[in-house]
């Protein structure tokens, strides 16, 4: 059976609506996403205040956005795993742990980029 898919502007409008629903859902149900948004809300203006090279500023802002993107993907993985069932299963645990590890790696990258930028300021 073939499902009729929307095309043109209606597809764009629907995709935008679904994306906004996903952001709202993450905001409502994921404390980690709210915390990362708060961190970005503080640090992005700081990145524009600091006297760093433009490429450093781009990197500083980009890694903060990457953290939020990875958190959204991790949330999606967790939702699918929970939809399948709450009983313990090795693959379900592995999926959730791997998603969590991806968030941790993105946070480590963000910390590294910010540390390098701040270090370059301090060195003069």
C-alpha positions in Angstrom: 0.0 0.0 0.0 1.4 3.3 -1.0 1.0 6.2 1.4 0.3 9.6 -0.3 2.9 12.1 0.9 2.4 15.8 0.8 4.6 17.9 -1.6 5.5 21.5 -2.0 4.7 24.1 0.5 2.3 21.9 2.5 5.2 19.4 3.1 7.4 22.2 4.4 4.6 23.6 6.6 4.0 20.1 8.0 7.7 19.4 8.5 8.1 22.7 10.4 5.1 21.9 12.6 6.5 18.4 13.4 9.9 19.9 14.2 8.4 22.5 16.5 6.4 19.8 18.2 9.6 17.8 18.8 11.3 20.8 20.3 8.4 21.5 22.6 8.2 17.9 23.6 12.0 17.8 24.4 11.6 21.0 26.4 8.6 19.6 28.4 9.9 16.2 29.1 13.7 16.4 29.1 15.5 18.2 31.9 18.9 17.7 30.2 17.6 19.5 27.1 16.4 22.4 29.2 19.7 22.6 31.0 21.6 22.6 27.7 19.4 25.3 26.3 20.0 27.4 29.4 23.7 26.9 29.0 23.5 28.0 25.4 21.4 31.0 26.3 24.2 32.1 28.6 27.2 31.1 26.6 26.2 32.3 23.1 26.1 35.9 24.2 29.4 35.4 25.9 30.9 34.1 22.7 29.9 37.3 21.0 31.2 39.5 23.8 34.7 37.9 23.9 37.4 39.2 21.6 38.0 36.0 19.7 38.6 35.4 16.0 35.4 34.9 14.0 36.2 31.3 13.3 36.6 30.7 17.0 33.2 32.3 17.7 31.6 30.1 15.0 33.1 27.0 16.6 32.1 28.1 20.1 28.4 28.6 19.1 28.4 25.5 16.8 29.5 23.1 19.5 26.7 24.4 21.8 24.2 23.7 19.0 25.7 20.3 18.4 25.2 19.4 22.0 21.5 20.2 21.7 21.1 18.3 18.4 22.8 15.2 20.0 20.5 15.5 23.0 17.4 15.6 20.7 18.6 12.5 18.9 19.3 10.8 22.2 15.8 11.7 23.4 14.4 10.2 20.2 16.3 6.9 20.7 15.1 6.7 24.3 11.5 7.3 23.3 11.6 4.5 20.7 13.3 2.1 23.1 10.7 2.9 25.8 7.9 2.5 23.3 9.0 -1.0 22.6 9.0 -1.9 26.3 10.3 -1.2 29.7 11.6 -4.6 30.5 15.4 -5.0 30.5 16.9 -6.0 27.2 20.6 -5.9 26.4 20.1 -4.2 23.1 17.7 -1.6 24.6 20.3 -0.9 27.3 23.0 -0.6 24.7 21.0 1.8 22.6 20.3 4.1 25.6 23.9 3.9 26.8 25.2 4.7 23.3 22.9 7.7 23.0 24.1 8.9 26.4 27.7 8.4 25.4 27.1 10.6 22.3 25.8 13.4 24.5 28.9 13.0 26.7 31.2 13.2 23.7 29.5 16.3 22.4 29.7 18.0 25.8 33.5 17.1 25.9 33.9 18.6 22.5 32.1 21.8 23.6 34.3 22.0 26.7 37.5 21.6 24.6 36.5 24.2 22.0 35.6 26.7 24.7 38.8 25.9 26.7 40.9 26.5 23.6 39.2 29.8 22.8 39.5 31.0 26.4 43.2 29.9 26.5 44.0 31.8 23.3 42.5 34.9 25.0 44.4 34.5 28.1 47.7 33.9 26.2 47.1 37.1 24.4 
